[in-house]
Amino acid sequence: MLKNNAFKYVFPIGMLISIFLDGSIFSIFGASLSFHAVPNLSFLWIFLAMFFYKR
């Protein structure tokens, strides 16, 4: 029960942090790269949450 409660609070906070980091990384390194790079921290966070979440 404690793991599910911790997941309920940690996941949204981590998701917000990953979205802001995605934007920051893209705005800093997006113009300096010759190719179009898309940071995937949000996708990685969702994937790992689905992988480690146990019902």
PQR file with spaces between the fields and no chain letter, atoms N, CA, C, O and H, PARSE charges and radii, in Angstrom:
ATOM       1  N    MET     1       0.819   -1.204    0.000 -0.4000 1.5000
ATOM       2  CA   MET     1       0.000    0.000    0.000 -0.0000 2.0000
ATOM       3  C    MET     1       0.859    1.263    0.000  0.5500 1.7000
ATOM       4  O    MET     1       0.516    2.260   -0.634 -0.5500 1.4000
ATOM       5  N    LEU     2       1.968    1.206    0.712 -0.4000 1.5000
ATOM       6  CA   LEU     2       2.845    2.371    0.780 -0.0000 2.0000
ATOM       7  C    LEU     2       3.459    2.676   -0.578  0.5500 1.7000
ATOM       8  O    LEU     2       3.617    3.842   -0.939 -0.5500 1.4000
ATOM       9  H    LEU     2       2.247    0.396    1.227  0.4000 1.0000
ATOM      10  N    LYS     3       3.812    1.626   -1.343 -0.4000 1.5000
ATOM      11  CA   LYS     3       4.393    1.858   -2.661 -0.0000 2.0000
ATOM      12  C    LYS     3       3.398    2.536   -3.590  0.5500 1.7000
ATOM      13  O    LYS     3       3.765    3.442   -4.338 -0.5500 1.4000
ATOM      14  H    LYS     3       3.684    0.678   -1.050  0.4000 1.0000
ATOM      15  N    ASN     4       2.162    2.112   -3.550 -0.4000 1.5000
ATOM      16  CA   ASN     4       1.150    2.707   -4.411 -0.0000 2.0000
ATOM      17  C    ASN     4       0.917    4.167   -4.023  0.5500 1.7000
ATOM      18  O    ASN     4       0.732    5.011   -4.899 -0.5500 1.4000
ATOM      19  H    ASN     4       1.863    1.376   -2.942  0.4000 1.0000
ATOM      20  N    ASN     5       0.924    4.474   -2.734 -0.4000 1.5000
ATOM      21  CA   ASN     5       0.735    5.845   -2.274 -0.0000 2.0000
ATOM      22  C    ASN     5       1.923    6.715   -2.685  0.5500 1.7000
ATOM      23  O    ASN     5       1.734    7.856   -3.105 -0.5500 1.4000
ATOM      24  H    ASN     5       1.075    3.787   -2.023  0.4000 1.0000
ATOM      25  N    ALA     6       3.127    6.195   -2.571 -0.4000 1.5000
ATOM      26  CA   ALA     6       4.307    6.951   -2.994 -0.0000 2.0000
ATOM      27  C    ALA     6       4.286    7.172   -4.501  0.5500 1.7000
ATOM      28  O    ALA     6       4.661    8.243   -4.976 -0.5500 1.4000
ATOM      29  H    ALA     6       3.281    5.268   -2.231  0.4000 1.0000
ATOM      30  N    PHE     7       3.853    6.176   -5.250 -0.4000 1.5000
ATOM      31  CA   PHE     7       3.771    6.304   -6.705 -0.0000 2.0000
ATOM      32  C    PHE     7       2.755    7.370   -7.094  0.5500 1.7000
ATOM      33  O    PHE     7       2.928    8.068   -8.093 -0.5500 1.4000
ATOM      34  H    PHE     7       3.548    5.306   -4.864  0.4000 1.0000
ATOM      35  N    LYS     8       1.703    7.490   -6.304 -0.4000 1.5000
ATOM      36  CA   LYS     8       0.660    8.472   -6.599 -0.0000 2.0000
ATOM      37  C    LYS     8       1.191    9.904   -6.495  0.5500 1.7000
ATOM      38  O    LYS     8       0.716   10.789   -7.207 -0.5500 1.4000
ATOM      39  H    LYS     8       1.563    6.923   -5.493  0.4000 1.0000
ATOM      40  N    TYR     9       2.163   10.140   -5.623 -0.4000 1.5000
ATOM      41  CA   TYR     9       2.711   11.485   -5.449 -0.0000 2.0000
ATOM      42  C    TYR     9       3.986   11.709   -6.241  0.5500 1.7000
ATOM      43  O    TYR     9       4.219   12.816   -6.725 -0.5500 1.4000
ATOM      44  H    TYR     9       2.549    9.421   -5.044  0.4000 1.0000
ATOM      45  N    VAL    10       4.806   10.698   -6.383 -0.4000 1.5000
ATOM      46  CA   VAL    10       6.099   10.861   -7.052 -0.0000 2.0000
ATOM      47  C    VAL    10       5.926   10.958   -8.567  0.5500 1.7000
ATOM      48  O    VAL    10       6.636   11.727   -9.215 -0.5500 1.4000
ATOM      49  H    VAL    10       4.616    9.799   -5.989  0.4000 1.0000
ATOM      50  N    PHE    11       5.003   10.199   -9.140 -0.4000 1.5000
ATOM      51  CA   PHE    11       4.843   10.199  -10.593 -0.0000 2.0000
ATOM      52  C    PHE    11       4.470   11.563  -11.159  0.5500 1.7000
ATOM      53  O    PHE    11       5.118   12.001  -12.109 -0.5500 1.4000
ATOM      54  H    PHE    11       4.426    9.575   -8.614  0.4000 1.0000
ATOM      55  N    PRO    12       3.446   12.273  -10.624 -0.5600 1.5000
ATOM      56  CA   PRO    12       3.127   13.592  -11.204  0.2800 2.0000
ATOM      57  C    PRO    12       4.249   14.615  -11.032  0.5500 1.7000
ATOM      58  O    PRO    12       4.484   15.433  -11.922 -0.5500 1.4000
ATOM      59  N    ILE    13       4.932   14.572   -9.907 -0.4000 1.5000
ATOM      60  CA   ILE    13       6.041   15.508   -9.684 -0.0000 2.0000
ATOM      61  C    ILE    13       7.174   15.221  -10.671  0.5500 1.7000
ATOM      62  O    ILE    13       7.730   16.142  -11.270 -0.5500 1.4000
ATOM      63  H    ILE    13       4.741   13.908   -9.184  0.4000 1.0000
ATOM      64  N    GLY    14       7.508   13.954  -10.837 -0.4000 1.5000
ATOM      65  CA   GLY    14       8.546   13.575  -11.795 -0.0000 2.0000
ATOM      66  C    GLY    14       8.155   13.903  -13.222  0.5500 1.7000
ATOM      67  O    GLY    14       9.004   14.279  -14.031 -0.5500 1.4000
ATOM      68  H    GLY    14       7.056   13.206  -10.351  0.4000 1.0000
ATOM      69  N    MET    15       6.874   13.762  -13.539 -0.4000 1.5000
ATOM      70  CA   MET    15       6.411   14.087  -14.884 -0.0000 2.0000
ATOM      71  C    MET    15       6.544   15.577  -15.165  0.5500 1.7000
ATOM      72  O    MET    15       6.975   15.962  -16.252 -0.5500 1.4000
ATOM      73  H    MET    15       6.185   13.456  -12.882  0.4000 1.0000
ATOM      74  N    LEU    16       6.185   16.412  -14.214 -0.4000 1.5000
ATOM      75  CA   LEU    16       6.336   17.861  -14.398 -0.0000 2.0000
ATOM      76  C    LEU    16       7.803   18.251  -14.552  0.5500 1.7000
ATOM      77  O    LEU    16       8.148   19.077  -15.397 -0.5500 1.4000
ATOM      78  H    LEU    16       5.834   16.100  -13.331  0.4000 1.0000
ATOM      79  N    ILE    17       8.652   17.658  -13.741 -0.4000 1.5000
ATOM      80  CA   ILE    17      10.088   17.952  -13.838 -0.0000 2.0000
ATOM      81  C    ILE    17      10.622   17.517  -15.200  0.5500 1.7000
ATOM      82  O    ILE    17      11.392   18.247  -15.825 -0.5500 1.4000
ATOM      83  H    ILE    17       8.372   16.987  -13.055  0.4000 1.0000
ATOM      84  N    SER    18      10.221   16.335  -15.664 -0.4000 1.5000
ATOM      85  CA   SER    18      10.729   15.868  -16.958 -0.0000 2.0000
ATOM      86  C    SER    18      10.223   16.728  -18.111  0.5500 1.7000
ATOM      87  O    SER    18      10.948   16.934  -19.085 -0.5500 1.4000
ATOM      88  H    SER    18       9.596   15.742  -15.157  0.4000 1.0000
ATOM      89  N    ILE    19       8.996   17.234  -18.020 -0.4000 1.5000
ATOM      90  CA   ILE    19       8.482   18.112  -19.082 -0.0000 2.0000
ATOM      91  C    ILE    19       9.270   19.419  -19.109  0.5500 1.7000
ATOM      92  O    ILE    19       9.636   19.894  -20.183 -0.5500 1.4000
ATOM      93  H    ILE    19       8.408   17.066  -17.229  0.4000 1.0000
ATOM      94  N    PHE    20       9.534   20.002  -17.944 -0.4000 1.5000
ATOM      95  CA   PHE    20      10.312   21.246  -17.909 -0.0000 2.0000
ATOM      96  C    PHE    20      11.744   21.025  -18.364  0.5500 1.7000
ATOM      97  O    PHE    20      12.311   21.879  -19.045 -0.5500 1.4000
ATOM      98  H    PHE    20       9.236   19.616  -17.071  0.4000 1.0000
ATOM      99  N    LEU    21      12.338   19.894  -18.000 -0.4000 1.5000
ATOM     100  CA   LEU    21      13.695   19.600  -18.455 -0.0000 2.0000
ATOM     101  C    LEU    21      13.730   19.359  -19.960  0.5500 1.7000
ATOM     102  O    LEU    21      14.685   19.757  -20.627 -0.5500 1.4000
ATOM     103  H    LEU    21      11.877   19.201  -17.446  0.4000 1.0000
ATOM     104  N    ASP    22      12.695   18.711  -20.503 -0.4000 1.5000
ATOM     105  CA   ASP    22      12.620   18.533  -21.958 -0.0000 2.0000
ATOM     106  C    ASP    22      12.654   19.881  -22.672  0.5500 1.7000
ATOM     107  O    ASP    22      13.397   20.064  -23.637 -0.5500 1.4000
ATOM     108  H    ASP    22      11.919   18.388  -19.961  0.4000 1.0000
ATOM     109  N    GLY    23      11.853   20.811  -22.198 -0.4000 1.5000
ATOM     110  CA   GLY    23      11.820   22.131  -22.817 -0.0000 2.0000
ATOM     111  C    GLY    23      13.135   22.869  -22.677  0.5500 1.7000
ATOM     112  O    GLY    23      13.593   23.513  -23.621 -0.5500 1.4000
ATOM     113  H    GLY    23      11.250   20.663  -21.414  0.4000 1.0000
ATOM     114  N    SER    24      13.742   22.781  -21.512 -0.4000 1.5000
ATOM     115  CA   SER    24      15.017   23.466  -21.290 -0.0000 2.0000
ATOM     116  C    SER    24      16.130   22.884  -22.150  0.5500 1.7000
ATOM     117  O    SER    24      16.909   23.624  -22.751 -0.5500 1.4000
ATOM     118  H    SER    24      13.371   22.257  -20.745  0.4000 1.0000
ATOM     119  N    ILE    25      16.202   21.572  -22.205 -0.4000 1.5000
ATOM     120  CA   ILE    25      17.237   20.928  -23.003 -0.0000 2.0000
ATOM     121  C    ILE    25      17.053   21.267  -24.481  0.5500 1.7000
ATOM     122  O    ILE    25      18.027   21.534  -25.186 -0.5500 1.4000
ATOM     123  H    ILE    25      15.569   20.971  -21.717  0.4000 1.0000
ATOM     124  N    PHE    26      15.815   21.256  -24.944 -0.4000 1.5000
ATOM     125  CA   PHE    26      15.572   21.562  -26.348 -0.0000 2.0000
ATOM     126  C    PHE    26      15.894   23.013  -26.663  0.5500 1.7000
ATOM     127  O    PHE    26      16.446   23.302  -27.725 -0.5500 1.4000
ATOM     128  H    PHE    26      15.024   21.039  -24.371  0.4000 1.0000
ATOM     129  N    SER    27      15.560   23.934  -25.760 -0.4000 1.5000
ATOM     130  CA   SER    27      15.833   25.343  -26.049 -0.0000 2.0000
ATOM     131  C    SER    27      17.326   25.661  -25.980  0.5500 1.7000
ATOM     132  O    SER    27      17.795   26.550  -26.691 -0.5500 1.4000
ATOM     133  H    SER    27      15.112   23.699  -24.898  0.4000 1.0000
ATOM     134  N    ILE    28      18.068   24.967  -25.151 -0.4000 1.5000
ATOM     135  CA   ILE    28      19.507   25.218  -25.037 -0.0000 2.0000
ATOM     136  C    ILE    28      20.262   24.592  -26.200  0.5500 1.7000
ATOM     137  O    ILE    28      21.063   25.256  -26.859 -0.5500 1.4000
ATOM     138  H    ILE    28      17.687   24.245  -24.573  0.4000 1.0000
ATOM     139  N    PHE    29      20.004   23.312  -26.450 -0.4000 1.5000
ATOM     140  CA   PHE    29      20.791   22.590  -27.448 -0.0000 2.0000
ATOM     141  C    PHE    29      20.122   22.507  -28.815  0.5500 1.7000
ATOM     142  O    PHE    29      20.755   22.057  -29.770 -0.5500 1.4000
ATOM     143  H    PHE    29      19.353   22.773  -25.915  0.4000 1.0000
ATOM     144  N    GLY    30      18.884   22.918  -28.938 -0.4000 1.5000
ATOM     145  CA   GLY    30      18.174   22.791  -30.204 -0.0000 2.0000
ATOM     146  C    GLY    30      18.754   23.638  -31.306  0.5500 1.7000
ATOM     147  O    GLY    30      18.832   23.185  -32.447 -0.5500 1.4000
ATOM     148  H    GLY    30      18.370   23.283  -28.162  0.4000 1.0000
ATOM     149  N    ALA    31      19.167   24.860  -31.005 -0.4000 1.5000
ATOM     150  CA   ALA    31      19.694   25.751  -32.032 -0.0000 2.0000
ATOM     151  C    ALA    31      21.140   25.424  -32.382  0.5500 1.7000
ATOM     152  O    ALA    31      21.579   25.709  -33.495 -0.5500 1.4000
ATOM     153  H    ALA    31      19.104   25.229  -30.077  0.4000 1.0000
ATOM     154  N    SER    32      21.884   24.835  -31.459 -0.4000 1.5000
ATOM     155  CA   SER    32      23.299   24.594  -31.713 -0.0000 2.0000
ATOM     156  C    SER    32      23.541   23.300  -32.495  0.5500 1.7000
ATOM     157  O    SER    32      24.634   23.106  -33.027 -0.5500 1.4000
ATOM     158  H    SER    32      21.526   24.603  -30.554  0.4000 1.0000
ATOM     159  N    LEU    33      22.565   22.427  -32.573 -0.4000 1.5000
ATOM     160  CA   LEU    33      22.752   21.180  -33.299 -0.0000 2.0000
ATOM     161  C    LEU    33      22.347   21.353  -34.757  0.5500 1.7000
ATOM     162  O    LEU    33      21.406   22.084  -35.070 -0.5500 1.4000
ATOM     163  H    LEU    33      21.677   22.584  -32.140  0.4000 1.0000
ATOM     164  N    SER    34      23.068   20.673  -35.643 -0.4000 1.5000
ATOM     165  CA   SER    34      22.753   20.776  -37.061 -0.0000 2.0000
ATOM     166  C    SER    34      21.557   19.893  -37.441  0.5500 1.7000
ATOM     167  O    SER    34      20.922   20.118  -38.472 -0.5500 1.4000
ATOM     168  H    SER    34      23.832   20.080  -35.388  0.4000 1.0000
ATOM     169  N    PHE    35      21.254   18.899  -36.617 -0.4000 1.5000
ATOM     170  CA   PHE    35      20.098   18.046  -36.877 -0.0000 2.0000
ATOM     171  C    PHE    35      19.026   18.313  -35.823  0.5500 1.7000
ATOM     172  O    PHE    35      19.297   18.913  -34.783 -0.5500 1.4000
ATOM     173  H    PHE    35      21.769   18.716  -35.779  0.4000 1.0000
ATOM     174  N    HIS    36      17.839   17.873  -36.100 -0.4000 1.5000
ATOM     175  CA   HIS    36      16.711   18.129  -35.203 -0.0000 2.0000
ATOM     176  C    HIS    36      16.692   17.053  -34.115  0.5500 1.7000
ATOM     177  O    HIS    36      16.335   15.905  -34.379 -0.5500 1.4000
ATOM     178  H    HIS    36      17.618   17.386  -36.945  0.4000 1.0000
ATOM     179  N    ALA    37      17.067   17.420  -32.921 -0.4000 1.5000
ATOM     180  CA   ALA    37      17.087   16.488  -31.797 -0.0000 2.0000
ATOM     181  C    ALA    37      15.901   16.770  -30.883  0.5500 1.7000
ATOM     182  O    ALA    37      15.616   17.924  -30.564 -0.5500 1.4000
ATOM     183  H    ALA    37      17.357   18.353  -32.706  0.4000 1.0000
ATOM     184  N    VAL    38      15.228   15.734  -30.472 -0.4000 1.5000
ATOM     185  CA   VAL    38      14.083   15.872  -29.585 -0.0000 2.0000
ATOM     186  C    VAL    38      14.387   15.124  -28.298  0.5500 1.7000
ATOM     187  O    VAL    38      14.551   13.904  -28.320 -0.5500 1.4000
ATOM     188  H    VAL    38      15.459   14.796  -30.731  0.4000 1.0000
ATOM     189  N    PRO    39      14.466   15.828  -27.181 -0.5600 1.5000
ATOM     190  CA   PRO    39      14.682   15.133  -25.921  0.2800 2.0000
ATOM     191  C    PRO    39      13.445   14.316  -25.543  0.5500 1.7000
ATOM     192  O    PRO    39      12.314   14.771  -25.712 -0.5500 1.4000
ATOM     193  N    ASN    40      13.664   13.154  -25.052 -0.4000 1.5000
ATOM     194  CA   ASN    40      12.566   12.239  -24.769 -0.0000 2.0000
ATOM     195  C    ASN    40      12.465   11.892  -23.286  0.5500 1.7000
ATOM     196  O    ASN    40      12.148   10.753  -22.945 -0.5500 1.4000
ATOM     197  H    ASN    40      14.583   12.783  -24.915  0.4000 1.0000
ATOM     198  N    LEU    41      12.722   12.833  -22.416 -0.4000 1.5000
ATOM     199  CA   LEU    41      12.640   12.545  -20.991 -0.0000 2.0000
ATOM     200  C    LEU    41      11.220   12.232  -20.555  0.5500 1.7000
ATOM     201  O    LEU    41      11.017   11.371  -19.698 -0.5500 1.4000
ATOM     202  H    LEU    41      12.979   13.759  -22.693  0.4000 1.0000
ATOM     203  N    SER    42      10.243   12.904  -21.120 -0.4000 1.5000
ATOM     204  CA   SER    42       8.848   12.646  -20.757 -0.0000 2.0000
ATOM     205  C    SER    42       8.442   11.238  -21.174  0.5500 1.7000
ATOM     206  O    SER    42       7.798   10.521  -20.408 -0.5500 1.4000
ATOM     207  H    SER    42      10.408   13.603  -21.816  0.4000 1.0000
ATOM     208  N    PHE    43       8.816   10.846  -22.381 -0.4000 1.5000
ATOM     209  CA   PHE    43       8.508    9.495  -22.836 -0.0000 2.0000
ATOM     210  C    PHE    43       9.214    8.465  -21.966  0.5500 1.7000
ATOM     211  O    PHE    43       8.621    7.449  -21.603 -0.5500 1.4000
ATOM     212  H    PHE    43       9.339   11.429  -23.003  0.4000 1.0000
ATOM     213  N    LEU    44      10.461    8.715  -21.631 -0.4000 1.5000
ATOM     214  CA   LEU    44      11.213    7.797  -20.785 -0.0000 2.0000
ATOM     215  C    LEU    44      10.577    7.673  -19.410  0.5500 1.7000
ATOM     216  O    LEU    44      10.500    6.573  -18.862 -0.5500 1.4000
ATOM     217  H    LEU    44      10.943    9.540  -21.926  0.4000 1.0000
ATOM     218  N    TRP    45      10.120    8.783  -18.848 -0.4000 1.5000
ATOM     219  CA   TRP    45       9.481    8.759  -17.534 -0.0000 2.0000
ATOM     220  C    TRP    45       8.197    7.941  -17.561  0.5500 1.7000
ATOM     221  O    TRP    45       7.944    7.157  -16.646 -0.5500 1.4000
ATOM     222  H    TRP    45      10.182    9.676  -19.293  0.4000 1.0000
ATOM     223  N    ILE    46       7.383    8.115  -18.600 -0.4000 1.5000
ATOM     224  CA   ILE    46       6.147    7.348  -18.714 -0.0000 2.0000
ATOM     225  C    ILE    46       6.446    5.862  -18.928  0.5500 1.7000
ATOM     226  O    ILE    46       5.790    5.005  -18.336 -0.5500 1.4000
ATOM     227  H    ILE    46       7.588    8.752  -19.343  0.4000 1.0000
ATOM     228  N    PHE    47       7.421    5.562  -19.759 -0.4000 1.5000
ATOM     229  CA   PHE    47       7.779    4.170  -20.017 -0.0000 2.0000
ATOM     230  C    PHE    47       8.266    3.487  -18.747  0.5500 1.7000
ATOM     231  O    PHE    47       7.840    2.373  -18.441 -0.5500 1.4000
ATOM     232  H    PHE    47       7.954    6.258  -20.240  0.4000 1.0000
ATOM     233  N    LEU    48       9.152    4.139  -18.008 -0.4000 1.5000
ATOM     234  CA   LEU    48       9.657    3.532  -16.782 -0.0000 2.0000
ATOM     235  C    LEU    48       8.563    3.401  -15.722  0.5500 1.7000
ATOM     236  O    LEU    48       8.563    2.446  -14.944 -0.5500 1.4000
ATOM     237  H    LEU    48       9.498    5.044  -18.257  0.4000 1.0000
ATOM     238  N    ALA    49       7.643    4.347  -15.689 -0.4000 1.5000
ATOM     239  CA   ALA    49       6.530    4.247  -14.740 -0.0000 2.0000
ATOM     240  C    ALA    49       5.645    3.046  -15.082  0.5500 1.7000
ATOM     241  O    ALA    49       5.205    2.327  -14.185 -0.5500 1.4000
ATOM     242  H    ALA    49       7.643    5.122  -16.321  0.4000 1.0000
ATOM     243  N    MET    50       5.387    2.830  -16.357 -0.4000 1.5000
ATOM     244  CA   MET    50       4.587    1.665  -16.757 -0.0000 2.0000
ATOM     245  C    MET    50       5.337    0.364  -16.482  0.5500 1.7000
ATOM     246  O    MET    50       4.731   -0.642  -16.113 -0.5500 1.4000
ATOM     247  H    MET    50       5.745    3.414  -17.085  0.4000 1.0000
ATOM     248  N    PHE    51       6.640    0.390  -16.662 -0.4000 1.5000
ATOM     249  CA   PHE    51       7.447   -0.807  -16.480 -0.0000 2.0000
ATOM     250  C    PHE    51       7.548   -1.200  -15.006  0.5500 1.7000
ATOM     251  O    PHE    51       7.464   -2.383  -14.676 -0.5500 1.4000
ATOM     252  H    PHE    51       7.132    1.207  -16.962  0.4000 1.0000
ATOM     253  N    PHE    52       7.725   -0.226  -14.122 -0.4000 1.5000
ATOM     254  CA   PHE    52       7.947   -0.516  -12.715 -0.0000 2.0000
ATOM     255  C    PHE    52       6.689   -0.512  -11.863  0.5500 1.7000
ATOM     256  O    PHE    52       6.731   -0.942  -10.710 -0.5500 1.4000
ATOM     257  H    PHE    52       7.792    0.735  -14.389  0.4000 1.0000
ATOM     258  N    TYR    53       5.581   -0.040  -12.397 -0.4000 1.5000
ATOM     259  CA   TYR    53       4.336   -0.015  -11.635 -0.0000 2.0000
ATOM     260  C    TYR    53       3.777   -1.434  -11.530  0.5500 1.7000
ATOM     261  O    TYR    53       3.578   -2.106  -12.542 -0.5500 1.4000
ATOM     262  H    TYR    53       5.547    0.310  -13.333  0.4000 1.0000
ATOM     263  N    LYS    54       3.528   -1.879  -10.311 -0.4000 1.5000
ATOM     264  CA   LYS    54       3.005   -3.222  -10.103 -0.0000 2.0000
ATOM     265  C    LYS    54       1.591   -3.120   -9.552  0.5500 1.7000
ATOM     266  O    LYS    54       1.338   -2.407   -8.581 -0.5500 1.4000
ATOM     267  H    LYS    54       3.689   -1.334   -9.489  0.4000 1.0000
ATOM     268  N    ARG    55       0.696   -3.825  -10.170 -0.4000 1.5000
ATOM     269  CA   ARG    55      -0.682   -3.817   -9.713 -0.0000 2.0000
ATOM     270  C    ARG    55      -0.896   -4.876   -8.673  0.5500 1.7000
ATOM     271  O    ARG    55      -2.007   -5.025   -8.163 -0.5500 1.4000
ATOM     272  H    ARG    55       0.901   -4.405  -10.958  0.4000 1.0000
